């Protein structure tokens, strides 16, 4: 049975595929740190990129990017900074991106989500430097 978690995991897979096609090197996926996780950590040439993925099946209640509130942004910054310190990456540049995935060709039947690619793939948007870190 597909849930929000399943939709999120599928969105992360689509985001990874999207980023790889654009030359990013994926160095971690669902990285656990400080009792939280970072969806994707990638390298864009010499820049460490922390990617938050937001997936939805419709825009009826708004765009996927609108689900990232101030508290979530602060949490992403905290996790990214902890990762940088833990892996001694302070000398590298980094940025915080958001990738949104909209599965418009999906349907819910009896609490199960079915995804299909009849006529296309999900709509993916990539927002580089989506927000700033306080550190």
C-alpha positions as CSV (number, residue, x, y, z in Angstrom):
1,X,0.0,0.0,0.0
2,X,1.5,3.3,-1.1
3,X,1.6,6.1,1.4
4,X,3.0,9.6,1.7
5,X,6.3,7.8,2.5
6,X,6.1,5.8,-0.7
7,X,5.4,8.9,-2.7
8,X,8.3,10.6,-1.1
9,X,10.7,7.7,-1.7
10,X,9.6,7.5,-5.4
11,X,10.1,11.3,-5.6
12,X,13.6,11.0,-4.2
13,X,14.4,8.3,-6.8
14,X,13.2,10.6,-9.6
15,X,15.2,13.5,-8.2
16,X,18.4,11.4,-8.1
17,X,17.8,10.3,-11.7
18,X,17.2,14.0,-12.7
19,X,20.4,15.2,-10.9
20,X,22.6,12.5,-12.4
21,X,21.4,13.3,-15.9
22,X,22.6,16.9,-15.2
23,X,26.1,15.8,-14.2
24,X,25.7,15.7,-10.4
25,X,27.5,13.0,-8.5
26,X,25.3,11.5,-5.7
27,X,27.3,11.0,-2.6
28,X,24.5,10.1,-0.2
29,X,20.8,9.4,-0.1
30,X,18.7,9.6,3.1
31,X,21.8,10.4,5.1
32,X,21.0,10.1,8.8
33,X,22.5,12.8,11.1
34,X,21.3,14.4,14.3
35,X,18.1,12.3,14.5
36,X,17.1,13.6,11.1
37,X,18.0,12.9,7.5
38,X,19.1,14.8,4.4
39,X,17.3,13.6,1.3
40,X,20.2,13.8,-1.1
41,X,23.8,15.0,-0.9
42,X,25.4,15.6,-4.2
43,X,28.5,17.2,-5.8
44,X,27.9,19.8,-8.5
45,X,31.5,20.1,-9.7
46,X,33.3,21.3,-6.5
47,X,30.1,22.4,-4.7
48,X,28.5,20.2,-2.0
49,X,24.7,20.3,-2.6
50,X,22.2,19.4,0.0
51,X,18.9,18.6,-1.7
52,X,15.5,18.6,-0.1
53,X,13.0,16.7,-2.2
54,X,9.3,17.4,-2.1
55,X,6.8,15.2,-3.9
56,X,3.1,15.4,-4.4
57,X,0.4,13.8,-6.6
58,X,-1.5,17.1,-7.3
59,X,-1.2,20.8,-6.7
60,X,-4.7,21.0,-5.3
61,X,-3.4,22.1,-2.0
62,X,-0.4,24.1,-3.4
63,X,2.9,23.6,-5.1
64,X,5.3,21.0,-3.5
65,X,7.8,23.7,-2.7
66,X,5.2,25.5,-0.6
67,X,5.4,22.6,2.0
68,X,8.8,23.8,3.2
69,X,8.1,26.2,6.0
70,X,10.6,28.3,8.1
71,X,11.0,25.5,10.7
72,X,11.8,22.9,8.0
73,X,14.3,25.3,6.4
74,X,16.0,25.8,9.8
75,X,16.1,22.0,10.3
76,X,17.7,21.4,6.8
77,X,20.3,24.1,7.6
78,X,21.1,22.5,11.0
79,X,21.5,19.0,9.4
80,X,23.6,20.4,6.5
81,X,25.9,22.2,8.9
82,X,26.3,19.1,11.1
83,X,27.2,17.0,8.0
84,X,29.8,19.6,6.9
85,X,31.4,19.6,10.4
86,X,31.2,15.8,10.8
87,X,32.9,15.2,7.4
88,X,35.3,18.2,7.7
89,X,34.0,19.9,4.6
90,X,34.3,23.5,5.9
91,X,36.8,24.4,3.1
92,X,34.2,23.5,0.3
93,X,31.4,25.6,-0.9
94,X,27.9,24.3,-0.4
95,X,24.4,25.2,-1.3
96,X,20.9,24.2,-0.3
97,X,18.6,23.2,-3.2
98,X,15.0,22.0,-3.5
99,X,13.8,19.5,-6.1
100,X,10.0,19.2,-6.5
101,X,8.4,16.1,-8.1
102,X,4.8,16.2,-9.2
103,X,3.2,12.9,-10.2
104,X,0.3,14.2,-12.2
105,X,-0.3,10.8,-13.8
106,X,-1.1,8.9,-10.6
107,X,-4.3,7.8,-9.1
108,X,-5.4,6.6,-5.7
109,X,-7.5,3.4,-5.6
110,X,-8.5,1.8,-2.3
111,X,-5.7,3.6,-0.4
112,X,-3.0,2.5,-2.9
113,X,-1.2,4.9,-5.2
114,X,-0.5,3.7,-8.7
115,X,2.2,5.5,-10.8
116,X,2.4,5.2,-14.5
117,X,4.2,6.9,-17.3
118,X,1.6,6.9,-20.0
119,X,2.3,10.0,-21.9
120,X,5.2,11.2,-19.8
121,X,7.2,11.3,-16.6
122,X,6.7,13.4,-13.5
123,X,7.2,17.1,-13.6
124,X,10.5,17.9,-11.9
125,X,11.6,21.4,-10.9
126,X,15.0,22.2,-9.5
127,X,15.5,25.3,-7.3
128,X,19.2,26.0,-6.8
129,X,20.1,28.1,-3.7
130,X,16.5,27.7,-2.6
131,X,17.4,29.3,0.8
132,X,20.4,30.3,2.8
133,X,22.1,28.7,5.8
134,X,22.6,30.8,8.9
135,X,26.1,29.4,9.4
